[in-house]
Amino acid sequence: MGKYIVKRVLQFIPVFLGVTIILFAMQNIVPGDPIKLIAGERQLDPVTERNIRATHGLIETDENDNIIYDENGDTIETPMWKRYVNYLGDLLHGDLGTSYQRGTAVTDIILQRYPYTLQLAVVGIIIEAIVGIGAGIISAVKRYSFWDVLVTLATSLLVAMPAFWIGMLLQLIFGVWLHVLPISGVAGPIAQYPAWMYYILPAITLASVSTAYTARIMRSQLLDVMNQDYIRTAKAKGLSKGAIIRKHALKNALIPVVTYVGMDFGAMLAGAILTETVFSWPGIGRETYVAITQRDWPIVIGMVTCIVLVVMIINLIVDVSYAFLDPRIRLGSSKSES
């Protein structure tokens, strides 16, 4: 198992490097001077502009942070590859850079915004797991019944709907028409009343499409397991249908469902840009969207880097848990290593 984990971690390294390289390349492809964006409509004098460029590592400086000039007295632009190497070095020390627009450390912005994304993701994944798995089990057990048709119809509709449209529809119904739930913002941590009411609509929106997929996977897997030979043997022994599902079928049917829910949790932790934007949620998804519109590249790169790390960690946890749930994976990895 240890070798399996190390192998998975090593596979994440080229993914991480590839993502960061693409992000740095985009800085040069997308038009616009970040220093001009910092100044806005103000006209910077040459000395101030040089100092800002040096602060953000855009021009060459010596070990004492003094600006280096060429033989013509002009500043020397720092090559992209060198800025990338410097960024990786800073990243190892937990430094994600400084925002062009705010002058605030990107790490501080992430620490301020990420708790809201984390709390929303936890609520969303709870809804997805309970409703999705429960609906899938009911649909499989009550096959071809009214409940099966209802679940199939509901999941088909949810899969076909964009998440942002679902969010706006919920805002219209529960916020504008019924006036029972807030439609934007957040009042504080979810443990406080009435702050938890602000989590209901965005969490349902975030989990809606994923819940439909979870229900579908649960239904198909449970129906497939119920046709296996060991289930027929259990029936022949006289076990009740409920006992067969609880003790035998459900455990094996849950393996791919747990994998999907775990990976979806990683996607939720990465920040839902559409959901957070629709509900004005102060998480990293909305923060990334605002940074993109402002071309604040330190925030964009820092947020995406954080997202990539979170998704890779969650995927690693899912892979390891999947190996524990399914012994065949452990046996397969052991055979390949030997």
LINNOR-V795962 format. One record per run of one state. SS is the DSSP state (hx for helix, st for strand, lp for the rest). FROM is the first residue (numbers start at 0). TO is the last residue. If there is no record, write none. Layout:
BEGIN
ss=SS from=FROM to=TO
ss=SS from=FROM to=TO
END
This chain:
BEGIN
ss=lp from=0 to=0
ss=hx from=1 to=28
ss=lp from=29 to=32
ss=hx from=33 to=38
ss=lp from=39 to=44
ss=hx from=45 to=54
ss=lp from=55 to=57
ss=st from=58 to=58
ss=lp from=59 to=59
ss=st from=60 to=60
ss=lp from=61 to=65
ss=st from=66 to=66
ss=lp from=67 to=67
ss=st from=68 to=68
ss=lp from=69 to=73
ss=st from=74 to=74
ss=lp from=75 to=75
ss=st from=76 to=76
ss=lp from=77 to=78
ss=hx from=79 to=91
ss=lp from=92 to=96
ss=st from=97 to=97
ss=lp from=98 to=103
ss=st from=104 to=104
ss=hx from=105 to=140
ss=lp from=141 to=144
ss=hx from=145 to=159
ss=lp from=160 to=161
ss=hx from=162 to=176
ss=lp from=177 to=195
ss=hx from=196 to=224
ss=lp from=225 to=227
ss=hx from=228 to=235
ss=lp from=236 to=239
ss=hx from=240 to=268
ss=lp from=269 to=271
ss=hx from=272 to=277
ss=lp from=278 to=282
ss=hx from=283 to=293
ss=lp from=294 to=295
ss=hx from=296 to=324
ss=lp from=325 to=325
ss=hx from=326 to=336
ss=lp from=337 to=337
END
